[in-house]
C-alpha cells in the first residue's frame, strides 16, 4: 500500500495565501496536524492489512501480506515524517512486524508427522499450517531488512527473538532447571542459573504467544508449584531501582529460589 497525498491539502494552502500571516499560520498548523493524523491512520491500516495476511496458515497468503508490507516500507522511506510515524507504530505490540516474521515465515519447520489419530475421530478440525517456501523466506528477510534500516529497535527485537528461538530449540529451560535442582552442582553456578531464570521470566512475562508462551507451565512442571510461584513473584522486583540495587535484589531473590528447592 502506498501513502497518498491528501486531496484537500493544496486547497487549504492556496486559501491561506490570501489571509493574514496569523491566520495563515493557524491554517498551516491545522493542515500539518490533519496530514499527520491521516498519514498515521494510513500507516496503521497498511500494517494491519499486511500483518493479517502475514499471520495466515497458508504460504501464498503470507507471501501476499509480506509483499504488501514491503511496498509499504518502500513508501514510508520516502520522507522523515513517515519514518517517524512508522517508528512510533512499532512501539505498539499489535503493529510490530518483526515478531510476526519470526513466528510465521522465519519459523523453523517442525516435523509434521501425526503422533496419533485422535483428531480424525474428534469433532474439532485439525489446524494445518503450510511450511514457508523459499520465496516466502526471501520476502520475509527483505521485510526484516527494511524494518531494521528504518527502525533501529527492530534490530534489537530481531536478535532477541532469534536468541529465544534458539534457546527453546535447545530445550534451554529444561537444562537450566536441571542445574538448579542438582545439589551437587557448584552453588555459584546454581545461583547464576536462578538469576537467569528470574531475568528471563521478567522479560517474557505477560506474553500469550510464542516465543516462550508456556514458560510458566514449564517452570511449574520442572521445579514444582511453590518454587514456580516464588520465581514468578520474585521476577517482578523493582524495575525503578538503580542498576546496583537491582543486582542486589536479583541475587537475594535467586538465593530464595535455591532455598525453596533445597527444602524438598
ZADO-1210 file (C-alpha; in nm, 4 decimals, padded with zeros to 6 digits):
<atoms>
<atom x="00.0000" y="00.0000" z="00.0000" code="UNK" pos="1"/>
<atom x="00.1401" y="00.3394" z="-00.0986" code="UNK" pos="2"/>
<atom x="00.0811" y="00.6516" z="00.1103" code="UNK" pos="3"/>
<atom x="-00.1212" y="00.9053" z="-00.0857" code="UNK" pos="4"/>
<atom x="-00.1285" y="01.2816" z="-00.0611" code="UNK" pos="5"/>
<atom x="-00.4457" y="01.4364" z="00.0851" code="UNK" pos="6"/>
<atom x="-00.6689" y="01.5850" z="-00.1845" code="UNK" pos="7"/>
<atom x="-00.7753" y="01.8742" z="00.0408" code="UNK" pos="8"/>
<atom x="-00.4212" y="01.9760" z="00.1395" code="UNK" pos="9"/>
<atom x="-00.3460" y="02.2011" z="-00.1587" code="UNK" pos="10"/>
<atom x="-00.6849" y="02.3711" z="-00.1370" code="UNK" pos="11"/>
<atom x="-00.6305" y="02.4833" z="00.2213" code="UNK" pos="12"/>
<atom x="-00.2787" y="02.6017" z="00.1421" code="UNK" pos="13"/>
<atom x="-00.3968" y="02.8138" z="-00.1505" code="UNK" pos="14"/>
<atom x="-00.6687" y="02.9733" z="00.0651" code="UNK" pos="15"/>
<atom x="-00.4162" y="03.0546" z="00.3383" code="UNK" pos="16"/>
<atom x="-00.2076" y="03.2622" z="00.0935" code="UNK" pos="17"/>
<atom x="-00.4835" y="03.5253" z="00.0709" code="UNK" pos="18"/>
<atom x="-00.5187" y="03.5520" z="00.4515" code="UNK" pos="19"/>
<atom x="-00.3181" y="03.7421" z="00.7124" code="UNK" pos="20"/>
<atom x="00.0044" y="03.5956" z="00.8465" code="UNK" pos="21"/>
<atom x="-00.1511" y="03.4863" z="01.1793" code="UNK" pos="22"/>
<atom x="-00.4449" y="03.3220" z="01.0067" code="UNK" pos="23"/>
<atom x="-00.2141" y="03.1609" z="00.7546" code="UNK" pos="24"/>
<atom x="-00.0006" y="03.0203" z="01.0371" code="UNK" pos="25"/>
<atom x="-00.3074" y="02.8739" z="01.2086" code="UNK" pos="26"/>
<atom x="-00.4280" y="02.7197" z="00.8838" code="UNK" pos="27"/>
<atom x="-00.0813" y="02.5798" z="00.8163" code="UNK" pos="28"/>
<atom x="-00.0658" y="02.4195" z="01.1592" code="UNK" pos="29"/>
<atom x="-00.4117" y="02.2713" z="01.1099" code="UNK" pos="30"/>
<atom x="-00.3125" y="02.1297" z="00.7723" code="UNK" pos="31"/>
<atom x="00.0056" y="01.9835" z="00.9196" code="UNK" pos="32"/>
<atom x="-00.1785" y="01.8193" z="01.2099" code="UNK" pos="33"/>
<atom x="-00.4546" y="01.6797" z="00.9881" code="UNK" pos="34"/>
<atom x="-00.1981" y="01.5467" z="00.7451" code="UNK" pos="35"/>
<atom x="-00.0061" y="01.3797" z="01.0282" code="UNK" pos="36"/>
<atom x="-00.3214" y="01.2129" z="01.1600" code="UNK" pos="37"/>
<atom x="-00.4145" y="01.0965" z="00.8104" code="UNK" pos="38"/>
<atom x="-00.0695" y="00.9501" z="00.7497" code="UNK" pos="39"/>
<atom x="-00.0765" y="00.7655" z="01.0822" code="UNK" pos="40"/>
<atom x="-00.4178" y="00.6174" z="01.0010" code="UNK" pos="41"/>
<atom x="-00.2882" y="00.5011" z="00.6631" code="UNK" pos="42"/>
<atom x="00.0237" y="00.3534" z="00.8251" code="UNK" pos="43"/>
<atom x="-00.1748" y="00.1596" z="01.0837" code="UNK" pos="44"/>
<atom x="-00.4208" y="00.0403" z="00.8182" code="UNK" pos="45"/>
<atom x="-00.1394" y="-00.0755" z="00.5895" code="UNK" pos="46"/>
<atom x="00.0335" y="-00.2572" z="00.8760" code="UNK" pos="47"/>
<atom x="-00.2825" y="-00.4268" z="00.9995" code="UNK" pos="48"/>
<atom x="-00.3702" y="-00.5395" z="00.6456" code="UNK" pos="49"/>
<atom x="-00.0241" y="-00.6778" z="00.5764" code="UNK" pos="50"/>
<atom x="00.0211" y="-00.8377" z="00.9189" code="UNK" pos="51"/>
<atom x="-00.3181" y="-01.0086" z="00.8971" code="UNK" pos="52"/>
<atom x="-00.2097" y="-01.1959" z="00.5854" code="UNK" pos="53"/>
<atom x="00.1454" y="-01.2468" z="00.7149" code="UNK" pos="54"/>
<atom x="-00.0031" y="-01.4494" z="01.0041" code="UNK" pos="55"/>
<atom x="-00.2152" y="-01.6714" z="00.7781" code="UNK" pos="56"/>
<atom x="-00.1947" y="-02.0505" z="00.7772" code="UNK" pos="57"/>
<atom x="-00.1205" y="-02.0747" z="00.4053" code="UNK" pos="58"/>
<atom x="00.2057" y="-01.9694" z="00.2458" code="UNK" pos="59"/>
<atom x="00.0501" y="-01.7904" z="-00.0521" code="UNK" pos="60"/>
<atom x="-00.1448" y="-01.5631" z="00.1843" code="UNK" pos="61"/>
<atom x="00.1652" y="-01.4908" z="00.3907" code="UNK" pos="62"/>
<atom x="00.3530" y="-01.4027" z="00.0705" code="UNK" pos="63"/>
<atom x="00.0752" y="-01.1592" z="-00.0218" code="UNK" pos="64"/>
<atom x="00.0991" y="-00.9971" z="00.3192" code="UNK" pos="65"/>
<atom x="00.4784" y="-00.9714" z="00.3013" code="UNK" pos="66"/>
<atom x="00.4597" y="-00.8061" z="-00.0414" code="UNK" pos="67"/>
<atom x="00.2097" y="-00.5557" z="00.0958" code="UNK" pos="68"/>
<atom x="00.4372" y="-00.4737" z="00.3900" code="UNK" pos="69"/>
<atom x="00.7440" y="-00.4453" z="00.1653" code="UNK" pos="70"/>
<atom x="00.5704" y="-00.1968" z="-00.0678" code="UNK" pos="71"/>
<atom x="00.4522" y="-00.0080" z="00.2375" code="UNK" pos="72"/>
<atom x="00.8068" y="00.0153" z="00.3768" code="UNK" pos="73"/>
<atom x="00.9343" y="00.1464" z="00.0434" code="UNK" pos="74"/>
<atom x="00.6688" y="00.4182" z="00.0570" code="UNK" pos="75"/>
<atom x="00.7486" y="00.5017" z="00.4203" code="UNK" pos="76"/>
<atom x="01.1183" y="00.5504" z="00.3406" code="UNK" pos="77"/>
<atom x="01.0409" y="00.8473" z="00.1127" code="UNK" pos="78"/>
<atom x="01.0181" y="01.1032" z="00.3960" code="UNK" pos="79"/>
<atom x="01.1381" y="01.1536" z="00.7523" code="UNK" pos="80"/>
<atom x="00.7872" y="01.2249" z="00.8789" code="UNK" pos="81"/>
<atom x="00.6517" y="00.8876" z="00.7671" code="UNK" pos="82"/>
<atom x="00.9625" y="00.7123" z="00.9031" code="UNK" pos="83"/>
<atom x="00.8990" y="00.8718" z="01.2429" code="UNK" pos="84"/>
<atom x="00.5349" y="00.7631" z="01.2363" code="UNK" pos="85"/>
<atom x="00.6365" y="00.4089" z="01.1434" code="UNK" pos="86"/>
<atom x="00.8875" y="00.4006" z="01.4312" code="UNK" pos="87"/>
<atom x="00.6124" y="00.5133" z="01.6664" code="UNK" pos="88"/>
<atom x="00.3822" y="00.2379" z="01.5392" code="UNK" pos="89"/>
<atom x="00.6456" y="-00.0248" z="01.6227" code="UNK" pos="90"/>
<atom x="00.6125" y="00.0612" z="01.9915" code="UNK" pos="91"/>
<atom x="00.2657" y="-00.0994" z="01.9802" code="UNK" pos="92"/>
<atom x="00.2813" y="-00.4815" z="02.0114" code="UNK" pos="93"/>
<atom x="-00.0134" y="-00.5387" z="01.7777" code="UNK" pos="94"/>
<atom x="00.1621" y="-00.3462" z="01.4971" code="UNK" pos="95"/>
<atom x="00.5144" y="-00.4842" z="01.5379" code="UNK" pos="96"/>
<atom x="00.6408" y="-00.6516" z="01.2222" code="UNK" pos="97"/>
<atom x="00.9492" y="-00.8393" z="01.3489" code="UNK" pos="98"/>
<atom x="00.7678" y="-01.0763" z="01.5917" code="UNK" pos="99"/>
<atom x="00.5223" y="-01.1753" z="01.3165" code="UNK" pos="100"/>
<atom x="00.8104" y="-01.2604" z="01.0820" code="UNK" pos="101"/>
<atom x="00.9771" y="-01.4891" z="01.3352" code="UNK" pos="102"/>
<atom x="00.6507" y="-01.6529" z="01.4429" code="UNK" pos="103"/>
<atom x="00.5463" y="-01.7364" z="01.0884" code="UNK" pos="104"/>
<atom x="00.7653" y="-01.7018" z="00.7785" code="UNK" pos="105"/>
<atom x="01.1016" y="-01.7342" z="00.9567" code="UNK" pos="106"/>
<atom x="00.9846" y="-02.0025" z="01.1971" code="UNK" pos="107"/>
<atom x="01.1845" y="-02.3238" z="01.1978" code="UNK" pos="108"/>
<atom x="00.9907" y="-02.6019" z="01.0271" code="UNK" pos="109"/>
<atom x="00.8534" y="-02.8706" z="01.2568" code="UNK" pos="110"/>
<atom x="00.8062" y="-03.2392" z="01.1958" code="UNK" pos="111"/>
<atom x="00.4560" y="-03.2715" z="01.0552" code="UNK" pos="112"/>
<atom x="00.4090" y="-03.6399" z="01.1363" code="UNK" pos="113"/>
<atom x="00.0894" y="-03.7224" z="01.3247" code="UNK" pos="114"/>
<atom x="00.1537" y="-03.8693" z="01.6670" code="UNK" pos="115"/>
<atom x="-00.1956" y="-04.0214" z="01.6979" code="UNK" pos="116"/>
<atom x="-00.5307" y="-04.0361" z="01.5208" code="UNK" pos="117"/>
<atom x="-00.7375" y="-03.8537" z="01.7832" code="UNK" pos="118"/>
<atom x="-00.8003" y="-03.5581" z="01.5509" code="UNK" pos="119"/>
<atom x="-00.9628" y="-03.7887" z="01.2939" code="UNK" pos="120"/>
<atom x="-01.2310" y="-03.9100" z="01.5328" code="UNK" pos="121"/>
<atom x="-01.2848" y="-03.5806" z="01.7161" code="UNK" pos="122"/>
<atom x="-01.5249" y="-03.3013" z="01.6271" code="UNK" pos="123"/>
<atom x="-01.2571" y="-03.0329" z="01.6296" code="UNK" pos="124"/>
<atom x="-01.0778" y="-02.9919" z="01.2939" code="UNK" pos="125"/>
<atom x="-00.7024" y="-03.0232" z="01.2877" code="UNK" pos="126"/>
<atom x="-00.5215" y="-02.6945" z="01.2260" code="UNK" pos="127"/>
<atom x="-00.2668" y="-02.7259" z="00.9470" code="UNK" pos="128"/>
<atom x="-00.0102" y="-02.4567" z="00.8676" code="UNK" pos="129"/>
<atom x="00.1755" y="-02.4831" z="00.5392" code="UNK" pos="130"/>
<atom x="00.5563" y="-02.4558" z="00.5643" code="UNK" pos="131"/>
<atom x="00.7391" y="-02.1496" z="00.4388" code="UNK" pos="132"/>
<atom x="00.8573" y="-02.1610" z="00.0794" code="UNK" pos="133"/>
<atom x="01.1923" y="-02.0238" z="-00.0391" code="UNK" pos="134"/>
<atom x="01.0164" y="-01.7252" z="-00.1945" code="UNK" pos="135"/>
<atom x="00.8361" y="-01.6524" z="00.1318" code="UNK" pos="136"/>
<atom x="01.1568" y="-01.6668" z="00.3360" code="UNK" pos="137"/>
<atom x="01.3330" y="-01.4385" z="00.0862" code="UNK" pos="138"/>
<atom x="01.0493" y="-01.1852" z="00.1101" code="UNK" pos="139"/>
<atom x="01.0469" y="-01.2078" z="00.4904" code="UNK" pos="140"/>
<atom x="01.4203" y="-01.1357" z="00.5013" code="UNK" pos="141"/>
<atom x="01.3725" y="-00.8299" z="00.2795" code="UNK" pos="142"/>
<atom x="01.0943" y="-00.7056" z="00.5072" code="UNK" pos="143"/>
<atom x="01.3149" y="-00.7680" z="00.8110" code="UNK" pos="144"/>
<atom x="01.5993" y="-00.5742" z="00.6488" code="UNK" pos="145"/>
<atom x="01.3669" y="-00.2831" z="00.5727" code="UNK" pos="146"/>
<atom x="01.2338" y="-00.2720" z="00.9288" code="UNK" pos="147"/>
<atom x="01.5849" y="-00.2760" z="01.0742" code="UNK" pos="148"/>
<atom x="01.7006" y="00.0022" z="00.8403" code="UNK" pos="149"/>
<atom x="01.4060" y="00.2265" z="00.9271" code="UNK" pos="150"/>
<atom x="01.3764" y="00.1398" z="01.2958" code="UNK" pos="151"/>
<atom x="01.6881" y="00.0622" z="01.4999" code="UNK" pos="152"/>
<atom x="01.4915" y="-00.1042" z="01.7823" code="UNK" pos="153"/>
<atom x="01.3670" y="-00.3641" z="01.5323" code="UNK" pos="154"/>
<atom x="01.7257" y="-00.4877" z="01.5069" code="UNK" pos="155"/>
<atom x="01.7354" y="-00.5426" z="01.8826" code="UNK" pos="156"/>
<atom x="01.3963" y="-00.7144" z="01.8713" code="UNK" pos="157"/>
<atom x="01.5141" y="-00.9426" z="01.5908" code="UNK" pos="158"/>
<atom x="01.8201" y="-01.0522" z="01.7888" code="UNK" pos="159"/>
<atom x="01.6028" y="-01.1193" z="02.0942" code="UNK" pos="160"/>
<atom x="01.3574" y="-01.3343" z="01.9012" code="UNK" pos="161"/>
<atom x="01.6342" y="-01.5292" z="01.7301" code="UNK" pos="162"/>
<atom x="01.8121" y="-01.5905" z="02.0593" code="UNK" pos="163"/>
<atom x="01.4917" y="-01.7022" z="02.2324" code="UNK" pos="164"/>
<atom x="01.4057" y="-01.9352" z="01.9440" code="UNK" pos="165"/>
<atom x="01.7480" y="-02.0977" z="01.9648" code="UNK" pos="166"/>
<atom x="01.7121" y="-02.1247" z="02.3435" code="UNK" pos="167"/>
<atom x="01.3778" y="-02.3039" z="02.3002" code="UNK" pos="168"/>
<atom x="01.5139" y="-02.5317" z="02.0282" code="UNK" pos="169"/>
<atom x="01.7923" y="-02.6447" z="02.2634" code="UNK" pos="170"/>
<atom x="01.5441" y="-02.7116" z="02.5489" code="UNK" pos="171"/>
<atom x="01.7165" y="-02.4392" z="02.7462" code="UNK" pos="172"/>
<atom x="01.4563" y="-02.4247" z="03.0241" code="UNK" pos="173"/>
<atom x="01.4997" y="-02.7969" z="03.0978" code="UNK" pos="174"/>
<atom x="01.8793" y="-02.7636" z="03.1066" code="UNK" pos="175"/>
<atom x="01.8721" y="-02.4640" z="03.3404" code="UNK" pos="176"/>
<atom x="01.6122" y="-02.6268" z="03.5686" code="UNK" pos="177"/>
<atom x="01.8231" y="-02.9433" z="03.5891" code="UNK" pos="178"/>
<atom x="02.1273" y="-02.7434" z="03.7005" code="UNK" pos="179"/>
<atom x="01.9256" y="-02.5580" z="03.9630" code="UNK" pos="180"/>
<atom x="01.7793" y="-02.8800" z="04.1056" code="UNK" pos="181"/>
<atom x="02.1141" y="-03.0622" z="04.1235" code="UNK" pos="182"/>
<atom x="02.2601" y="-03.0003" z="04.4705" code="UNK" pos="183"/>
<atom x="02.5915" y="-03.1490" z="04.3573" code="UNK" pos="184"/>
<atom x="02.6448" y="-02.8580" z="04.1183" code="UNK" pos="185"/>
<atom x="02.8606" y="-02.5691" z="04.2405" code="UNK" pos="186"/>
<atom x="02.6471" y="-02.3201" z="04.4296" code="UNK" pos="187"/>
<atom x="02.7677" y="-02.0186" z="04.2299" code="UNK" pos="188"/>
<atom x="02.6536" y="-02.1851" z="03.9100" code="UNK" pos="189"/>
<atom x="02.3141" y="-02.2648" z="04.0607" code="UNK" pos="190"/>
<atom x="02.2859" y="-01.9012" z="04.1706" code="UNK" pos="191"/>
<atom x="02.3619" y="-01.7759" z="03.8217" code="UNK" pos="192"/>
<atom x="02.1003" y="-02.0115" z="03.6790" code="UNK" pos="193"/>
<atom x="01.8488" y="-01.8768" z="03.9292" code="UNK" pos="194"/>
<atom x="01.9317" y="-01.5185" z="03.8334" code="UNK" pos="195"/>
<atom x="01.8979" y="-01.6076" z="03.4669" code="UNK" pos="196"/>
<atom x="01.5511" y="-01.7578" z="03.5206" code="UNK" pos="197"/>
<atom x="01.4363" y="-01.4500" z="03.7106" code="UNK" pos="198"/>
<atom x="01.5554" y="-01.2190" z="03.4319" code="UNK" pos="199"/>
<atom x="01.4057" y="-01.4419" z="03.1623" code="UNK" pos="200"/>
<atom x="01.0667" y="-01.4631" z="03.3340" code="UNK" pos="201"/>
<atom x="01.0659" y="-01.0860" z="03.3823" code="UNK" pos="202"/>
<atom x="01.1466" y="-01.0347" z="03.0139" code="UNK" pos="203"/>
<atom x="00.8787" y="-01.2611" z="02.8643" code="UNK" pos="204"/>
<atom x="00.6150" y="-01.2177" z="03.1362" code="UNK" pos="205"/>
<atom x="00.2660" y="-01.1480" z="03.0027" code="UNK" pos="206"/>
<atom x="00.3177" y="-01.2994" z="02.6598" code="UNK" pos="207"/>
<atom x="00.0415" y="-01.5289" z="02.5423" code="UNK" pos="208"/>
<atom x="00.2106" y="-01.6098" z="02.2130" code="UNK" pos="209"/>
<atom x="00.5403" y="-01.7608" z="02.1038" code="UNK" pos="210"/>
<atom x="00.8207" y="-01.7312" z="02.1840" code="UNK" pos="211"/>
<atom x="00.8226" y="-01.8683" z="02.5405" code="UNK" pos="212"/>
<atom x="00.4419" y="-01.8759" z="02.5604" code="UNK" pos="213"/>
<atom x="00.4401" y="-02.1762" z="02.8004" code="UNK" pos="214"/>
<atom x="00.7352" y="-02.0791" z="03.0165" code="UNK" pos="215"/>
<atom x="00.5274" y="-02.0558" z="03.3368" code="UNK" pos="216"/>
<atom x="00.3850" y="-02.4038" z="03.2841" code="UNK" pos="217"/>
<atom x="00.7331" y="-02.5360" z="03.2064" code="UNK" pos="218"/>
<atom x="00.8796" y="-02.3902" z="03.5261" code="UNK" pos="219"/>
<atom x="00.5898" y="-02.5270" z="03.7305" code="UNK" pos="220"/>
<atom x="00.6380" y="-02.8737" z="03.5799" code="UNK" pos="221"/>
<atom x="01.0156" y="-02.8764" z="03.6257" code="UNK" pos="222"/>
<atom x="01.0566" y="-02.7063" z="03.9641" code="UNK" pos="223"/>
<atom x="00.7196" y="-02.7502" z="04.1347" code="UNK" pos="224"/>
<atom x="00.4317" y="-02.5202" z="04.2144" code="UNK" pos="225"/>
<atom x="00.5888" y="-02.3464" z="04.5150" code="UNK" pos="226"/>
<atom x="00.9209" y="-02.2662" z="04.3516" code="UNK" pos="227"/>
<atom x="00.7486" y="-02.1584" z="04.0302" code="UNK" pos="228"/>
<atom x="00.5239" y="-01.9168" z="04.2219" code="UNK" pos="229"/>
<atom x="00.8255" y="-01.7778" z="04.4053" code="UNK" pos="230"/>
<atom x="01.0151" y="-01.7265" z="04.0777" code="UNK" pos="231"/>
<atom x="00.7197" y="-01.5504" z="03.9176" code="UNK" pos="232"/>
<atom x="00.6721" y="-01.3184" z="04.2160" code="UNK" pos="233"/>
<atom x="01.0451" y="-01.2539" z="04.2527" code="UNK" pos="234"/>
<atom x="01.0828" y="-01.1676" z="03.8840" code="UNK" pos="235"/>
<atom x="00.8738" y="-00.8538" z="03.9446" code="UNK" pos="236"/>
<atom x="01.1391" y="-00.6944" z="04.1657" code="UNK" pos="237"/>
<atom x="01.1904" y="-00.3183" z="04.1496" code="UNK" pos="238"/>
<atom x="01.2240" y="-00.2047" z="03.7921" code="UNK" pos="239"/>
<atom x="01.2608" y="00.1505" z="03.9261" code="UNK" pos="240"/>
<atom x="01.5728" y="00.0659" z="04.1252" code="UNK" pos="241"/>
<atom x="01.9136" y="00.1777" z="04.0059" code="UNK" pos="242"/>
<atom x="02.1386" y="-00.0903" z="03.8474" code="UNK" pos="243"/>
<atom x="02.3351" y="-00.1647" z="04.1653" code="UNK" pos="244"/>
<atom x="02.0217" y="-00.2070" z="04.3749" code="UNK" pos="245"/>
<atom x="01.8636" y="-00.4232" z="04.1037" code="UNK" pos="246"/>
<atom x="02.1671" y="-00.6525" z="04.1073" code="UNK" pos="247"/>
<atom x="02.1498" y="-00.6895" z="04.4857" code="UNK" pos="248"/>
<atom x="01.7741" y="-00.7593" z="04.4695" code="UNK" pos="249"/>
<atom x="01.8311" y="-01.0138" z="04.1924" code="UNK" pos="250"/>
<atom x="02.0914" y="-01.2016" z="04.3989" code="UNK" pos="251"/>
<atom x="01.8660" y="-01.2050" z="04.7064" code="UNK" pos="252"/>
<atom x="01.5712" y="-01.3416" z="04.5103" code="UNK" pos="253"/>
<atom x="01.7877" y="-01.6059" z="04.3402" code="UNK" pos="254"/>
<atom x="01.9075" y="-01.7198" z="04.6842" code="UNK" pos="255"/>
<atom x="01.5463" y="-01.7577" z="04.7990" code="UNK" pos="256"/>
<atom x="01.4666" y="-01.9673" z="04.4920" code="UNK" pos="257"/>
<atom x="01.7537" y="-02.2050" z="04.5724" code="UNK" pos="258"/>
<atom x="01.6464" y="-02.2283" z="04.9358" code="UNK" pos="259"/>
<atom x="01.2894" y="-02.3159" z="04.8323" code="UNK" pos="260"/>
<atom x="01.4259" y="-02.6020" z="04.6184" code="UNK" pos="261"/>
<atom x="01.6656" y="-02.7282" z="04.8871" code="UNK" pos="262"/>
<atom x="01.3756" y="-02.7704" z="05.1316" code="UNK" pos="263"/>
<atom x="01.2330" y="-03.0555" z="04.9210" code="UNK" pos="264"/>
</atoms>
